[in-house]
């Protein structure tokens, strides 16, 4: 979403240009301003609806649930509760990144696991994940 806001500069620049041209008498027409305001408003409305709808849809509910993860050298076990869960094999992970917030494990286009630094119970858990990622040549 951060990079999407730069596209609002185009309708804003067109609106300012329309106002300047109108009030300097060079080109007296309001259609430029109206089109820029409506276009910018539609842009904001489109992305607002996209993000709001994503949180309200039933099929996206699982994205906002809390999961428990068990990480070992064979797999990552994703647990919804004590009886339900799934397995992510290490060979499905394409790459990994480490930054100041934690670890990103890229699974596919738009699919990733993010392990923030505060989810690790100890420094050893964090070192274990990092050593597994290095052994798998992901980090």
Backbone as CSV, one residue per row, in Angstrom:
resi,resn,N_x,N_y,N_z,CA_x,CA_y,CA_z,C_x,C_y,C_z
1,UNK,0.827,-1.194,0.000,0.000,0.000,0.000,0.870,1.256,0.000
2,UNK,2.062,1.165,0.560,2.919,2.347,0.621,3.217,2.889,-0.767
3,UNK,3.538,2.007,-1.697,3.894,2.466,-3.034,2.670,2.873,-3.843
4,UNK,1.470,2.437,-3.453,0.266,2.782,-4.203,-0.089,4.261,-4.085
5,UNK,0.273,4.880,-2.985,-0.095,6.273,-2.779,0.618,7.210,-3.733
6,UNK,1.753,6.792,-4.301,2.451,7.674,-5.233,1.612,7.921,-6.488
7,UNK,0.699,7.008,-6.804,-0.150,7.186,-7.981,-1.180,8.292,-7.775
8,UNK,-1.411,8.701,-6.545,-2.313,9.832,-6.297,-1.673,11.157,-6.696
9,UNK,-0.361,11.158,-6.883,0.307,12.387,-7.319,-0.119,12.799,-8.724
10,UNK,-0.443,11.830,-9.558,-0.852,12.147,-10.937,-2.166,12.922,-10.951
11,UNK,-3.256,12.413,-10.308,-4.476,13.229,-10.310,-4.313,14.552,-9.566
12,UNK,-3.469,14.577,-8.525,-3.246,15.829,-7.802,-2.543,16.841,-8.701
13,UNK,-1.549,16.397,-9.458,-0.838,17.297,-10.369,-1.764,17.798,-11.477
14,UNK,-2.619,16.900,-11.985,-3.569,17.316,-13.028,-4.557,18.321,-12.464
15,UNK,-5.027,18.098,-11.217,-5.968,19.034,-10.596,-5.321,20.397,-10.398
16,UNK,-4.084,20.418,-9.935,-3.380,21.689,-9.733,-3.158,22.382,-11.068
17,UNK,-2.761,21.614,-12.080,-2.575,22.183,-13.414,-3.882,22.761,-13.947
18,UNK,-4.976,22.044,-13.740,-6.278,22.540,-14.174,-6.674,23.830,-13.483
19,UNK,-6.416,23.919,-12.177,-6.729,25.141,-11.435,-5.870,26.310,-11.911
20,UNK,-4.584,26.052,-12.119,-3.679,27.111,-12.574,-4.105,27.616,-13.950
21,UNK,-4.370,26.677,-14.853,-4.779,27.083,-16.201,-6.119,27.814,-16.191
22,UNK,-7.040,27.380,-15.337,-8.345,28.030,-15.286,-8.253,29.447,-14.729
23,UNK,-7.551,29.616,-13.623,-7.528,30.920,-12.982,-6.544,31.899,-13.616
24,UNK,-5.609,31.414,-14.420,-4.755,32.354,-15.155,-5.402,32.763,-16.469
25,UNK,-6.517,32.139,-16.802,-7.229,32.508,-18.024,-6.705,31.819,-19.262
26,UNK,-5.715,30.964,-19.137,-5.149,30.276,-20.290,-6.142,29.275,-20.877
27,UNK,-6.812,28.525,-20.025,-7.733,27.491,-20.486,-8.859,27.402,-19.479
28,UNK,-9.997,28.013,-19.790,-11.110,28.067,-18.846,-12.034,26.876,-19.076
29,UNK,-11.775,25.836,-18.292,-12.618,24.657,-18.359,-12.438,23.879,-17.067
30,UNK,-13.530,23.367,-16.538,-13.478,22.659,-15.266,-13.319,21.149,-15.435
31,UNK,-13.353,20.638,-16.646,-13.343,19.192,-16.822,-12.043,18.558,-16.331
32,UNK,-10.935,19.260,-16.449,-9.658,18.708,-15.984,-9.712,18.486,-14.468
33,UNK,-10.174,19.501,-13.738,-10.261,19.401,-12.286,-11.248,18.315,-11.867
34,UNK,-12.405,18.290,-12.497,-13.427,17.298,-12.143,-12.920,15.879,-12.414
35,UNK,-12.292,15.682,-13.559,-11.764,14.358,-13.902,-10.672,13.932,-12.924
36,UNK,-9.798,14.833,-12.556,-8.718,14.502,-11.623,-9.275,14.154,-10.244
37,UNK,-10.237,14.916,-9.762,-10.811,14.658,-8.438,-11.574,13.334,-8.438
38,UNK,-12.369,13.090,-9.474,-13.118,11.832,-9.546,-12.156,10.649,-9.693
39,UNK,-11.136,10.787,-10.536,-10.161,9.702,-10.712,-9.405,9.395,-9.437
40,UNK,-8.964,10.429,-8.746,-8.274,10.208,-7.472,-9.190,9.586,-6.433
41,UNK,-10.439,10.057,-6.402,-11.403,9.484,-5.458,-11.710,8.026,-5.753
42,UNK,-11.844,7.692,-7.034,-12.085,6.300,-7.412,-10.887,5.417,-7.078
43,UNK,-9.695,5.949,-7.244,-8.481,5.193,-6.899,-8.463,4.854,-5.408
44,UNK,-8.706,5.850,-4.572,-8.717,5.630,-3.123,-9.850,4.677,-2.740
45,UNK,-11.024,4.859,-3.342,-12.162,3.988,-3.036,-11.874,2.548,-3.440
46,UNK,-11.246,2.342,-4.591,-10.923,0.994,-5.056,-10.027,0.271,-4.060
47,UNK,-8.936,0.921,-3.635,-8.016,0.253,-2.725,-8.595,0.113,-1.329
48,UNK,-9.413,1.058,-0.889,-10.064,0.927,0.408,-10.991,-0.280,0.409
49,UNK,-11.765,-0.433,-0.661,-12.675,-1.569,-0.763,-11.893,-2.876,-0.814
50,UNK,-10.776,-2.894,-1.546,-9.975,-4.107,-1.637,-9.476,-4.541,-0.252
51,UNK,-8.931,-3.616,0.509,-8.378,-3.981,1.810,-9.466,-4.246,2.839
52,UNK,-10.556,-3.496,2.781,-11.648,-3.729,3.722,-12.313,-5.061,3.435
53,UNK,-12.545,-5.359,2.168,-13.197,-6.615,1.803,-12.337,-7.817,2.170
54,UNK,-11.027,-7.690,2.048,-10.139,-8.811,2.374,-10.263,-9.212,3.834
55,UNK,-10.532,-8.271,4.707,-10.651,-8.604,6.126,-12.023,-9.162,6.478
56,UNK,-13.020,-8.937,5.634,-14.382,-9.340,5.953,-14.808,-10.657,5.303
57,UNK,-14.089,-11.101,4.277,-14.498,-12.298,3.548,-14.196,-13.554,4.359
58,UNK,-15.109,-14.515,4.275,-14.977,-15.739,5.055,-13.747,-16.552,4.655
59,UNK,-13.435,-16.606,3.351,-12.288,-17.409,2.923,-10.953,-16.795,3.338
60,UNK,-10.924,-15.525,3.716,-9.692,-14.892,4.182,-9.582,-14.877,5.704
61,UNK,-10.552,-15.454,6.377,-10.571,-15.443,7.840,-9.307,-16.076,8.425
62,UNK,-8.805,-17.126,7.773,-7.633,-17.819,8.306,-6.379,-16.960,8.287
63,UNK,-6.339,-15.932,7.427,-5.166,-15.056,7.405,-5.030,-14.263,8.690
64,UNK,-6.126,-14.110,9.430,-6.111,-13.288,10.625,-6.172,-14.124,11.900
65,UNK,-6.122,-15.432,11.749,-6.064,-16.315,12.911,-4.626,-16.445,13.389
66,UNK,-4.485,-16.841,14.639,-3.151,-17.072,15.177,-2.806,-18.545,15.002
67,UNK,-1.579,-18.781,14.582,-1.098,-20.134,14.377,0.083,-20.391,15.303
68,UNK,0.313,-21.663,15.562,1.515,-22.077,16.278,2.409,-22.785,15.266
69,UNK,3.693,-22.570,15.379,4.638,-23.154,14.439,5.661,-23.990,15.186
70,UNK,5.955,-25.162,14.622,7.045,-25.994,15.122,8.031,-26.148,13.970
71,UNK,9.239,-25.692,14.182,10.243,-25.683,13.124,11.330,-26.687,13.467
72,UNK,11.603,-27.571,12.533,12.746,-28.466,12.672,13.418,-28.600,11.315
73,UNK,14.424,-29.439,11.226,15.208,-29.520,9.991,14.461,-30.226,8.866
74,UNK,13.355,-30.901,9.156,12.596,-31.592,8.112,11.489,-30.738,7.523
75,UNK,10.837,-29.917,8.368,9.626,-29.224,7.942,9.260,-28.110,8.916
76,UNK,8.254,-27.351,8.516,7.633,-26.378,9.412,6.201,-26.866,9.623
77,UNK,5.853,-27.153,10.840,4.513,-27.619,11.175,3.688,-26.403,11.586
78,UNK,2.627,-26.143,10.842,1.734,-25.017,11.109,0.508,-25.581,11.810
79,UNK,0.277,-25.143,13.054,-0.824,-25.694,13.841,-1.898,-24.639,14.078
80,UNK,-3.125,-24.978,13.685,-4.267,-24.108,13.960,-4.709,-24.321,15.402
81,UNK,-4.804,-25.576,15.793,-5.068,-25.952,17.180,-4.371,-27.282,17.418
82,UNK,-4.668,-27.956,18.510,-3.952,-29.188,18.848,-4.211,-30.314,17.846
83,UNK,-5.355,-30.285,17.149,-5.704,-31.379,16.244,-5.590,-31.018,14.765
84,UNK,-5.571,-29.746,14.440,-5.563,-29.329,13.032,-4.282,-28.582,12.704
85,UNK,-3.837,-28.765,11.468,-2.641,-28.068,11.035,-2.183,-28.540,9.672
86,UNK,-1.022,-28.095,9.289,-0.464,-28.471,8.007,1.049,-28.459,8.064
87,UNK,1.642,-28.976,7.001,3.096,-29.082,6.940,3.605,-28.264,5.754
88,UNK,4.653,-27.514,5.987,5.361,-26.812,4.913,6.756,-27.434,4.845
89,UNK,7.016,-28.138,3.756,8.329,-28.760,3.572,9.340,-27.683,3.189
90,UNK,10.585,-27.900,3.537,11.633,-26.919,3.250,11.860,-26.755,1.759
91,UNK,11.578,-27.800,0.951,11.813,-27.672,-0.488,10.780,-26.782,-1.175
92,UNK,9.669,-26.442,-0.487,8.692,-25.518,-1.071,9.076,-24.058,-0.846
93,UNK,10.047,-23.818,0.020,10.475,-22.449,0.295,11.541,-22.058,-0.718
94,UNK,11.265,-20.980,-1.449,12.154,-20.555,-2.523,13.357,-19.782,-2.024
95,UNK,13.135,-18.873,-1.072,14.226,-18.061,-0.534,13.825,-17.539,0.839
96,UNK,14.791,-16.967,1.512,14.545,-16.402,2.839,15.322,-15.098,2.958
97,UNK,14.780,-14.208,3.767,15.438,-12.930,4.045,15.383,-12.670,5.544
98,UNK,16.417,-12.047,6.023,16.438,-11.624,7.423,16.612,-10.115,7.445
99,UNK,15.766,-9.439,8.206,15.922,-8.000,8.406,15.718,-7.688,9.882
100,UNK,15.586,-6.419,10.206,15.487,-6.039,11.617,14.171,-6.477,12.260
101,UNK,13.134,-6.776,11.454,11.853,-7.193,12.025,11.767,-8.692,12.233
102,UNK,12.521,-9.458,11.455,12.455,-10.908,11.594,12.878,-11.611,10.317
103,UNK,12.230,-12.738,10.047,12.576,-13.579,8.908,11.386,-13.668,7.954
104,UNK,11.648,-13.539,6.660,10.652,-13.745,5.624,11.027,-14.993,4.848
105,UNK,10.124,-15.950,4.792,10.335,-17.161,4.005,9.399,-17.092,2.804
106,UNK,9.947,-16.964,1.613,9.159,-16.802,0.390,8.786,-18.175,-0.161
107,UNK,7.492,-18.413,-0.279,7.002,-19.694,-0.772,6.671,-19.591,-2.255
108,UNK,6.070,-18.521,-2.657,5.698,-18.302,-4.046,5.326,-16.854,-4.228
109,UNK,4.803,-16.537,-5.392,4.420,-15.151,-5.666,3.291,-14.736,-4.715
110,UNK,3.592,-13.801,-3.859,2.604,-13.300,-2.906,2.382,-14.216,-1.715
111,UNK,3.140,-15.285,-1.604,2.995,-16.209,-0.480,4.296,-16.224,0.309
112,UNK,4.179,-15.999,1.594,5.363,-15.990,2.436,4.965,-16.268,3.874
113,UNK,5.936,-16.644,4.652,5.792,-16.746,6.099,6.696,-15.686,6.707
114,UNK,6.160,-14.961,7.668,6.963,-13.955,8.351,7.038,-14.340,9.819
115,UNK,8.245,-14.536,10.280,8.476,-14.823,11.688,9.139,-13.595,12.299
116,UNK,8.357,-12.827,13.050,8.890,-11.638,13.704,9.835,-12.060,14.829
117,UNK,10.744,-11.189,15.167,11.727,-11.504,16.207,11.080,-11.775,17.561
118,UNK,9.931,-11.165,17.816,9.313,-11.324,19.134,8.537,-12.636,19.292
119,UNK,8.419,-13.457,18.229,7.708,-14.725,18.375,8.606,-15.839,18.892
120,UNK,9.889,-15.622,18.868,10.811,-16.642,19.358,10.876,-16.570,20.874
121,UNK,10.792,-17.740,21.513,10.778,-17.766,22.976,12.160,-17.555,23.575
122,UNK,13.191,-17.849,22.792,14.548,-17.636,23.305,15.482,-17.321,22.142
123,UNK,16.654,-16.886,22.482,17.677,-16.591,21.483,18.089,-17.866,20.747
124,UNK,18.046,-19.000,21.453,18.416,-20.278,20.831,17.451,-20.674,19.723
125,UNK,16.155,-20.373,19.911,15.179,-20.677,18.862,15.479,-19.893,17.594
126,UNK,15.838,-18.659,17.761,16.166,-17.808,16.622,17.440,-18.313,15.931
127,UNK,18.426,-18.713,16.715,19.659,-19.250,16.145,19.412,-20.572,15.429
128,UNK,18.493,-21.383,15.952,18.153,-22.645,15.312,17.542,-22.408,13.930
129,UNK,16.584,-21.484,13.847,15.978,-21.169,12.551,17.031,-20.653,11.582
130,UNK,17.879,-19.780,12.049,18.912,-19.225,11.172,19.881,-20.300,10.698
131,UNK,20.248,-21.229,11.571,21.160,-22.296,11.145,20.492,-23.244,10.153
132,UNK,19.196,-23.520,10.335,18.470,-24.354,9.376,18.410,-23.668,8.021
133,UNK,18.124,-22.369,8.021,18.050,-21.621,6.763,19.403,-21.605,6.052
134,UNK,20.473,-21.485,6.800,21.809,-21.493,6.193,22.155,-22.886,5.633
135,UNK,21.795,-23.935,6.369,22.066,-25.290,5.880,21.282,-25.611,4.624
136,UNK,20.089,-25.053,4.500,19.239,-25.293,3.331,19.578,-24.319,2.189
137,UNK,20.582,-23.472,2.393,21.000,-22.453,1.403,19.865,-21.515,1.013
138,UNK,19.076,-21.125,1.992,17.961,-20.197,1.773,18.309,-18.779,2.220
139,UNK,19.232,-18.666,3.144,19.566,-17.350,3.704,20.915,-16.885,3.204
